[in-house]
Amino acid sequence: MTISAGELAQQLNAELVGDASLQLTGVSKIEEATGDEITFIANKSYLKYLSETHAGAVILETIPEGEAEKRTYLVTPEPYRAFLATLHHFHPEIERPAPGIHPSAVVADDVILGDGVTVGPQCVIESGAKIGANTILRAQCFVGRNTTIGDDCLFHSRVTVRELCEIGDRVIVQDGAVIGSDGFGFAPGEEGYTKIPQVGNVVVEDDVEIGANTTIDRATLGKTIIRRGVKLDNLVQIAHNVEIGENTVFAAQVGIAGSTKVGARSMYGGQVGLAGHIRMSDGVLIAAQSGVHKDPGPNKVIGGTPAVDIRDWQRSVAAVNKLPAALRRLRKLEGGSD
């Protein structure tokens, strides 16, 4: 996979500054790269590491003053996209398995499989399921009765999609995820809790990615909906009747309580929790570990528990950090000791 810096610059449509003949054998992090590897800087805060890196070449937007002579650069207005293309060069897509049904798989007689479908070892596909063309189910996947899965999907090992769910095209589901498990619904009574039947389903639209061990509960009635382009990290919990808007991104361990609607183009940090039955606006950014009980309005940035405007939260944290010193000063004024 070796490529010269000049050839790579041409592929990326980047400006080459330095040695076009430099042979590059891989791509690495800026702090670990060696003289025959290339790295990248997309965030200006990482420019401070440029003088320390041993990388032979760097993809970036602008070369800092005094650094131009030290190594080879590929200059582009979109360094992150160039880096992704470089990754694809050195790490091409893993060869897809051959189409067909593994002998150990259990597939009901009336299942409909599109052209080029791969069903891996020990998969189970129940009656009435439909799976679109070129979709891959790796080992031990389960597809429930009357569930539909679209074209060009990739389900890694041990993915479960329960009955009656609807999965769109080009959906990627990482290992151990569960789609369509029962929502958490129980009716209290004098003798304890009675389970409420969960008879809805889950709809996952096109171009969604679902992380490892993420769980998406089926609706009590109606649908739990993951809209087009949503990206869910590992260990995310989506409760019954939730709707996630288009192109929204959740980091790991986000939890959304039942019947809440999340707006489009939102970004939620790790371990964010949303209360149930609220309707969030589009474009909301939420800091990690925040607890949200009401909609802040469109395109707001919020943080804390309960979540407030991010600047107010940052000022509150700064004030709390100053409290010990303030208490010591107060004790001294009162004639006491520390």
Secondary structure as UniProt FT lines:
FT   STRAND          3..4
FT   HELIX           5..12
FT   STRAND          15..17
FT   TURN            20..21
FT   STRAND          23..24
FT   STRAND          26..27
FT   TURN            30..32
FT   TURN            35..36
FT   STRAND          37..40
FT   HELIX           44..49
FT   TURN            50..52
FT   STRAND          57..60
FT   TURN            65..66
FT   TURN            68..70
FT   STRAND          72..75
FT   HELIX           79..90
FT   STRAND          100..101
FT   TURN            103..104
FT   STRAND          106..107
FT   TURN            109..110
FT   STRAND          112..113
FT   TURN            115..116
FT   STRAND          118..119
FT   TURN            121..122
FT   STRAND          124..125
FT   TURN            127..128
FT   STRAND          130..131
FT   TURN            133..134
FT   STRAND          136..137
FT   TURN            139..140
FT   STRAND          142..143
FT   TURN            145..146
FT   STRAND          148..149
FT   TURN            151..152
FT   STRAND          154..155
FT   TURN            157..158
FT   STRAND          160..161
FT   TURN            163..164
FT   STRAND          166..167
FT   STRAND          172..173
FT   TURN            175..176
FT   STRAND          178..181
FT   STRAND          186..189
FT   TURN            190..191
FT   STRAND          192..195
FT   STRAND          201..204
FT   TURN            206..207
FT   STRAND          209..210
FT   TURN            212..213
FT   STRAND          215..217
FT   STRAND          223..226
FT   TURN            228..229
FT   STRAND          231..232
FT   TURN            234..235
FT   STRAND          237..238
FT   TURN            240..241
FT   STRAND          243..244
FT   TURN            246..247
FT   STRAND          249..250
FT   TURN            252..253
FT   STRAND          255..256
FT   TURN            258..259
FT   STRAND          261..262
FT   TURN            264..265
FT   STRAND          267..268
FT   TURN            270..271
FT   STRAND          273..274
FT   TURN            282..283
FT   STRAND          285..286
FT   TURN            288..289
FT   STRAND          291..292
FT   TURN            298..299
FT   STRAND          301..303
FT   TURN            304..307
FT   STRAND          308..309
FT   HELIX           310..333
FT   TURN            334..335
//
